[in-house]
Amino acid sequence: MLGILLVVFGIIALAKGRFRITKNRWVSGAVARALGFLMLGGAVLAFFSGEAAWVVVLVTLVLVIVISLAASE
């Protein structure tokens, strides 16, 4: 289920170039697009990793959250 959400938010980040973290915080520009690629890459890697898919999704999700909070406006 989290893999599907990573794909959806990754596509949104790539298409729009920005996405919302909290009510007042946004990530935009090149950072948002890079995080979109990270989300899509994590979802694809989780698809092919078999039993360790939840670990890949969890690590990807933590990386996206930490980077986006550090780079948010």
Secondary structure, 3 states (H helix, E strand, C coil): CHHHHHHHHHHHHHHHCEEECCCCCEEECHHHHHHHHHHHHHHHHHHHCHHHHHHHHHHHHHHHHHHHHHHCC
